Amino acid sequence: TSSALASKDPDALTLPDGTVIIARQKLTGGNYKVRIAYQSPSATSWTTADAYSSSTAPTDGYHPAVCLLPDESILLAFWVYDSAANEAQIHTMRSTDNGDVRPRYSAGHSEQRGRW
């Protein structure tokens, strides 16, 4: 794998409290991930968590994006691929507590809670 795949397609969002959230595609340990990094204004380092991981390389990248909704919840969206069926979908996750817990909202996936 090339170093160009190691980390790409970042998107960033600043929350009303000043916390910065960055979503990006990350290749680490042989897994392709949608990695979230966040830092509050008072923090001295970044916290990271993986929202999605696959051992199969995405066909064209995950292209993650984050958005602050009017109710101040956070929406994370990214591509997921089914290479056997030659299809792709947009996978979405929504957080109502600054990214701590995120149920899945995409079609075909059951709700699952966990940390970003």
Residue pairs with C-beta under 8 A, 6 or more apart in sequence:
1 27
1 57
5 25
5 27
5 32
5 57
6 26
6 27
6 28
7 24
7 25
7 26
7 27
7 35
8 24
8 25
8 61
9 24
9 25
9 61
9 62
9 63
9 64
10 22
10 23
10 24
11 22
11 23
11 24
11 64
11 65
11 66
12 20
12 21
12 22
12 23
12 66
13 20
13 21
13 22
13 66
13 67
13 68
13 74
14 20
14 21
15 21
15 68
15 72
15 74
15 98
16 68
16 72
17 40
17 41
17 98
18 40
18 41
19 38
19 39
19 40
19 41
19 98
20 38
20 39
21 36
21 37
21 38
21 66
21 74
21 99
22 36
22 37
22 38
22 66
23 34
23 35
23 36
23 51
23 64
23 65
23 66
23 76
23 78
24 34
24 35
24 37
24 64
25 32
25 33
25 34
25 35
25 58
25 61
25 62
25 63
25 64
25 78
26 32
26 33
26 34
26 35
26 50
27 33
28 35
30 55
31 53
31 54
31 55
32 53
32 54
32 55
32 56
32 57
32 58
32 62
33 50
33 51
33 52
33 53
33 54
34 50
34 51
34 52
34 53
34 62
34 64
34 76
34 78
35 48
35 49
35 50
35 51
36 48
36 49
36 50
36 51
36 76
36 99
36 116
37 46
37 47
37 48
38 46
38 47
38 98
38 99
38 116
39 45
39 46
39 47
49 115
49 116
51 64
51 76
51 78
51 93
51 102
51 116
52 62
52 78
52 80
52 91
56 81
56 83
58 79
58 80
58 81
59 81
59 83
59 88
60 79
60 81
60 88
61 79
62 78
62 79
62 80
63 78
63 79
64 76
64 77
64 78
65 76
65 77
65 78
66 74
66 75
66 76
67 74
67 75
67 77
68 74
68 75
69 75
69 94
71 96
73 94
73 95
73 96
74 94
74 95
74 98
74 99
75 92
75 93
75 94
76 92
76 93
76 94
76 95
76 102
76 116
77 90
77 91
77 92
77 93
78 90
78 91
79 88
79 89
79 90
79 91
80 88
80 89
80 90
80 91
80 106
81 87
81 88
82 88
82 89
89 106
89 107
89 108
90 106
91 104
91 106
91 109
92 104
92 105
92 106
93 102
93 103
93 104
93 105
93 116
94 102
94 103
94 105
95 101
95 102
95 116
99 116
100 115
100 116
101 113
101 114
101 115
102 113
102 114
102 115
102 116
103 111
103 112
103 113
104 110
104 111
104 112
105 111
